[in-house]
């Protein structure tokens, strides 16, 4: 038997991505309660607000029992190997989900092929966030295929997964990232091969021109605290301000995966404005989690 896994967006393909999005929006998926009587292990090497609450409630709404587990409780490759942990937990749970530092951990879990595995975040990908982002954009802005989506800041795991989703669905992705923190030429070519249009600039104003949605993320992620001062200096020209937003489409929306730092990557007047979709975006983390879990377990 081959199990379904959600490790990154690009491995899904456009049709499967659309299937998960459709399932996420379908209330009938929860009414079937496909996890009834079964458990879901939620393993967190990195703490999270939205991810923990959305995944736990998604499991409950699907009829299952979530088991929150801290990273030190399993100790990937310290207390036990990734493979041993995965095979043992497969005897207890219908699905394993992990929020990890290294992408290779979730890849190794999936390679065991003993239970469906969901990547709740790794250093390379954040597929659940990308699903929530697409659900939010399509709800408020229309099909992604007709959108230009701008990203300002670090080309990080969130940016990569968002770009994969936008490209698979035929949209346009426009990046403004400082030199050394931008997507490589090979990465831009890979994204383009997924089916969308991709462009990159060092100039935020150029990148947001005509954009329907502007995304950003914190400049300093967990594990990068020692780089804080350097990163603030490098990324300061990429702050999303009202003047930056004014260069975009006349009905532009702002999105941020949160947690946000007003006055750093975005000004308060943009983050708290009527054009901001950050709360709706956060709420769709539950919607997308429900669809993703239902899909990997085969419902």
C-alpha positions as CSV (number, residue, x, y, z in Angstrom):
1,X,0.0,0.0,0.0
2,X,1.2,3.5,-0.9
3,X,0.2,6.3,1.5
4,X,-0.5,9.9,0.6
5,X,1.7,12.5,2.1
6,X,1.8,16.3,2.1
7,X,5.4,17.2,2.3
8,X,5.5,20.2,-0.2
9,X,3.2,21.8,-2.6
10,X,5.1,21.2,-5.9
11,X,4.9,17.4,-5.5
12,X,1.1,17.5,-5.5
13,X,0.5,18.7,-9.0
14,X,-2.2,21.1,-10.1
15,X,-5.1,18.7,-10.0
16,X,-4.4,17.3,-6.6
17,X,-3.8,20.8,-5.2
18,X,-7.2,21.8,-6.5
19,X,-8.7,18.7,-5.0
20,X,-7.4,19.5,-1.5
21,X,-8.6,23.1,-1.8
22,X,-12.1,21.9,-2.8
23,X,-12.1,19.4,0.1
24,X,-11.0,22.2,2.5
25,X,-14.1,24.3,1.5
26,X,-16.5,21.3,1.6
27,X,-18.4,21.1,5.0
28,X,-19.5,17.6,4.1
29,X,-15.9,16.4,4.7
30,X,-16.1,17.0,8.4
31,X,-19.6,15.6,8.7
32,X,-18.3,12.2,7.5
33,X,-15.9,12.2,10.5
34,X,-13.3,10.1,8.7
35,X,-11.0,10.1,11.8
36,X,-13.6,8.7,14.1
37,X,-12.0,6.6,16.8
38,X,-8.5,7.3,15.4
39,X,-5.6,9.4,16.6
40,X,-3.3,12.0,15.0
41,X,0.2,12.6,16.3
42,X,1.2,16.3,16.1
43,X,4.9,16.6,16.7
44,X,6.4,20.1,17.3
45,X,10.1,20.7,17.2
46,X,9.2,24.4,16.7
47,X,6.4,25.9,18.8
48,X,3.4,27.5,17.0
49,X,0.1,29.3,17.8
50,X,-1.9,28.9,14.5
51,X,-0.5,25.5,13.6
52,X,-1.2,23.8,16.9
53,X,-4.7,25.2,17.3
54,X,-5.7,24.7,13.7
55,X,-4.4,21.2,13.4
56,X,-5.9,20.1,16.8
57,X,-9.3,21.5,16.0
58,X,-9.2,20.0,12.4
59,X,-8.5,16.6,13.9
60,X,-11.4,17.0,16.4
61,X,-13.8,18.2,13.6
62,X,-12.9,15.1,11.6
63,X,-13.8,12.9,14.6
64,X,-10.3,12.1,15.7
65,X,-8.1,12.5,18.8
66,X,-5.1,14.9,18.5
67,X,-2.0,14.1,20.5
68,X,0.3,17.1,20.9
69,X,3.9,16.0,21.3
70,X,7.0,18.3,21.9
71,X,10.1,17.6,19.9
72,X,12.1,16.6,22.9
73,X,9.6,13.9,23.8
74,X,10.5,12.0,20.6
75,X,14.0,13.3,20.0
76,X,14.4,12.7,16.3
77,X,17.8,11.0,15.8
78,X,18.8,11.7,19.4
79,X,16.5,9.5,21.5
80,X,15.5,7.4,18.5
81,X,15.9,7.5,14.8
82,X,13.3,9.2,12.6
83,X,12.4,5.9,11.1
84,X,11.9,4.1,14.4
85,X,9.7,6.9,15.8
86,X,7.6,6.9,12.6
87,X,7.1,3.1,12.5
88,X,6.1,2.9,16.2
89,X,3.7,5.9,16.0
90,X,2.1,4.4,12.9
91,X,0.7,1.7,15.2
92,X,-1.1,4.3,17.3
93,X,-2.2,6.9,14.8
94,X,-4.0,7.3,11.4
95,X,-1.8,10.3,10.5
96,X,1.5,11.8,11.6
97,X,2.2,15.5,11.3
98,X,5.5,17.2,12.2
99,X,6.8,20.8,12.5
100,X,10.5,20.5,12.2
101,X,13.8,22.3,11.6
102,X,15.1,20.0,8.8
103,X,13.0,19.2,5.8
104,X,14.8,15.8,5.6
105,X,13.0,14.7,8.7
106,X,9.5,14.8,7.1
107,X,10.9,13.3,3.9
108,X,12.3,10.4,5.9
109,X,9.0,9.9,7.8
110,X,7.1,9.8,4.5
111,X,9.7,7.4,3.0
112,X,8.8,4.8,5.7
113,X,5.4,4.5,3.9
114,X,3.6,3.2,7.0
115,X,1.2,6.1,7.7
116,X,0.2,9.4,6.0
117,X,2.6,12.2,6.9
118,X,1.9,16.0,6.8
119,X,4.6,18.6,6.9
120,X,3.4,21.3,9.4
121,X,6.6,23.4,8.5
122,X,10.2,22.7,7.7
123,X,13.1,24.9,6.7
124,X,12.2,24.4,3.0
125,X,8.4,24.3,3.0
126,X,5.2,25.4,4.7
127,X,2.5,23.7,2.6
128,X,-0.4,24.2,5.1
129,X,0.2,27.9,5.0
130,X,0.2,28.0,1.2
131,X,-3.2,26.2,1.2
132,X,-4.6,28.8,3.6
133,X,-3.1,31.6,1.5
134,X,-4.8,30.3,-1.7
135,X,-8.1,29.8,0.0
136,X,-8.0,33.4,1.3
137,X,-6.9,34.9,-2.1
138,X,-9.6,33.0,-4.1
139,X,-12.3,33.9,-1.6
140,X,-11.5,37.7,-1.7
141,X,-9.8,38.2,-5.0
142,X,-10.9,35.5,-7.5
143,X,-9.1,32.6,-9.1
144,X,-5.4,32.6,-8.7
145,X,-5.0,32.1,-12.4
146,X,-6.0,35.7,-12.9
147,X,-3.9,37.2,-10.0
148,X,-0.5,38.7,-9.7
149,X,0.9,37.9,-6.2
150,X,3.8,39.9,-4.9
151,X,6.2,38.8,-2.1
152,X,8.5,41.3,-0.4
153,X,11.3,40.2,1.9
154,X,13.2,36.9,2.4
155,X,12.7,34.0,-0.1
156,X,12.0,31.6,2.7
157,X,10.0,28.4,3.2
158,X,6.7,30.3,3.3
159,X,7.6,32.2,0.1
160,X,8.6,29.0,-1.7
161,X,5.4,27.1,-0.9
162,X,3.2,30.1,-1.8
163,X,5.0,30.5,-5.1
164,X,4.6,26.8,-5.9
165,X,0.9,27.0,-5.3
166,X,0.5,30.2,-7.3
167,X,2.5,28.7,-10.2
168,X,0.7,25.4,-10.2
169,X,-2.6,27.3,-10.5
170,X,-1.4,29.4,-13.3
171,X,-0.9,32.7,-11.6
172,X,1.9,35.3,-11.6
173,X,4.4,35.5,-8.8
174,X,6.5,38.6,-8.4
175,X,9.4,38.8,-5.9
176,X,11.3,41.7,-4.4
177,X,14.1,40.2,-2.2
178,X,17.5,41.7,-1.2
179,X,20.6,40.2,-2.9
180,X,21.6,37.0,-1.1
181,X,18.1,36.4,0.2
182,X,16.4,36.0,-3.2
183,X,15.5,33.0,-5.3
184,X,18.3,31.6,-7.4
185,X,18.0,31.4,-11.2
186,X,17.6,27.7,-10.9
187,X,14.7,28.2,-8.4
188,X,13.0,30.7,-10.6
189,X,13.3,28.2,-13.5
190,X,11.8,25.5,-11.4
191,X,8.9,27.6,-10.3
192,X,8.2,28.6,-13.9
193,X,8.1,25.0,-15.0
194,X,5.2,24.4,-12.6
195,X,3.0,26.4,-15.0
196,X,2.9,30.1,-13.8
197,X,4.7,33.3,-14.5
198,X,7.6,34.3,-12.2
199,X,9.5,37.6,-12.0
200,X,12.0,38.9,-9.5
201,X,13.4,42.3,-8.7
202,X,15.5,44.1,-6.1
203,X,13.0,47.0,-6.2
204,X,9.8,46.6,-4.1
205,X,7.9,49.2,-6.1
206,X,8.7,47.4,-9.3
207,X,7.7,44.0,-7.8
208,X,4.3,45.2,-6.6
209,X,3.3,47.0,-9.8
210,X,-0.1,45.7,-10.8
211,X,-0.2,43.2,-7.9
212,X,-3.6,42.1,-6.6
213,X,-2.1,40.8,-3.4
214,X,1.1,41.7,-1.5
215,X,2.6,39.2,1.0
216,X,5.4,39.4,3.4
217,X,6.7,37.6,6.5
218,X,8.9,38.3,9.5
219,X,12.5,39.0,8.7
220,X,13.8,37.0,11.6
221,X,12.5,33.4,11.9
222,X,13.1,31.0,14.8
223,X,16.8,30.0,14.8
224,X,17.9,33.3,13.2
225,X,17.9,35.5,16.4
226,X,21.7,36.0,16.2
227,X,21.2,37.6,12.8
228,X,18.5,40.0,14.0
229,X,20.4,43.3,13.7
230,X,22.0,42.4,10.4
231,X,18.7,41.3,8.9
232,X,16.8,44.4,10.0
233,X,19.4,46.6,8.2
234,X,19.3,44.5,5.0
235,X,15.5,44.1,4.8
236,X,14.5,47.6,5.9
237,X,14.0,48.8,2.3
238,X,11.5,45.9,1.9
239,X,9.0,47.1,4.5
240,X,5.4,47.0,3.2
241,X,4.3,50.6,3.6
242,X,1.2,52.5,2.4
243,X,3.3,54.0,-0.4
244,X,4.4,50.5,-1.5
245,X,0.7,49.4,-1.5
246,X,-0.2,52.5,-3.5
247,X,2.0,51.2,-6.4
248,X,-0.1,48.0,-6.7
249,X,-3.5,47.3,-8.1
250,X,-6.1,49.8,-7.0
251,X,-7.9,47.1,-5.0
252,X,-4.8,45.4,-3.6
253,X,-5.0,43.2,-0.5
254,X,-2.3,42.6,2.1
255,X,-1.5,39.2,3.6
256,X,1.0,38.0,6.3
257,X,1.3,34.5,7.7
258,X,2.0,35.9,11.2
259,X,3.4,36.4,13.8
260,X,3.9,40.0,12.5
261,X,6.1,42.8,13.8
262,X,4.5,46.2,13.0
263,X,7.1,48.7,12.1
264,X,9.5,46.1,10.7
265,X,8.3,44.1,7.7
266,X,5.0,46.0,7.6
267,X,3.7,49.3,8.9
268,X,0.8,49.3,11.3
269,X,-1.4,51.3,9.0
270,X,-1.1,48.6,6.3
271,X,-1.4,45.6,8.6
272,X,-4.5,46.9,10.4
273,X,-6.1,48.5,7.3
274,X,-9.3,47.5,5.6
275,X,-7.3,45.9,2.8
276,X,-5.6,43.5,5.2
277,X,-6.7,39.8,5.0
278,X,-4.4,38.6,7.8
279,X,-7.2,37.5,10.2
280,X,-9.2,35.7,7.4
281,X,-5.9,34.1,6.3
282,X,-5.2,32.9,9.8
283,X,-8.7,31.4,10.1
284,X,-8.2,29.5,6.9
285,X,-5.4,27.6,8.5
286,X,-8.1,25.5,10.1
287,X,-10.0,25.1,6.8
288,X,-6.9,24.0,5.0
289,X,-5.8,21.7,7.8
290,X,-9.1,19.9,7.6
291,X,-8.9,19.4,3.9
292,X,-5.2,18.3,4.0
293,X,-5.8,15.7,6.7
294,X,-8.9,14.4,4.9
295,X,-7.0,14.1,1.7
296,X,-3.9,12.3,3.1
297,X,-6.1,9.7,4.9
298,X,-7.9,9.1,1.6
299,X,-11.4,10.5,2.3
